[in-house]
C-alpha cells in the first residue's frame, strides 16, 4: 500500500515543467477508477497496443508537457499502483479483436511457445500449476491485472515490464531475480 499512497500523492502533484498534474485534466481520481481494467489496449495515436504505464507517460508528455517517467521508476510504478488499486473489483475489459488482434496473437504464441533446455512454455506453469508454489512465490494465472506487484526477492515493486525485460537483459535479471530467473533457470523465459 506504500506505492498506492505515493501514487495518490503524485496524482495531484503539479509538475513544474507544464504546471499541471493528473488531477488538472481528470479531476477526481475515482473518475478513472476503472481505467486500469481497460489496459493493455490499442492506441490510435501510437498505432499499436499500449499498457497503462505507456498511457500515463503519453499523458505526461502530450498533456502535462512533462518528461515521461522511466519504465520501472518509483513514480511510474506508484501511479500505476494507485490507478490499479482504484480498479480493484472491476471487470477486465480488454479488447483482443480489431486493431489489437495482432498483438494478442503474438502474445498468445509467446505464452504457448516451448523454449529452453526443459522445453517448457509460460502456460506450463501459469495454466497447469496456477496457485501452486515456486520458490516461495505463488504461481499466478499469468493475467496482467495483478501488476504492479511486490516480490520478496526484488525487495521492491515491479511491473510486467520487469518480467519481460528480465528475460532479455542479464543486468536487470540480476536485480530482479525471482520468478523470471526461476523460469530462465528452468529454461522457459529466454529464446
Buried (B, 14 or more C-beta within 10 A) or exposed (E): EEBBEBBBEBBEBBBEEBEBBBBBEBEEBEEBBBBBBBBBBBBEEEEBBBBBBBBBBBBBBEBBEBEBBEBBEBBBBBBBBBBBBBBEEBEEEBBBEEBBEEBBEEBEEBEEEEBBEEEBBBBBBBBEEBEEEBEEBEBBEEEBBEBBBBBEBBEBBBBBBBBBBBBEEEEBBEBBBBBBBBBBBBBBBBE
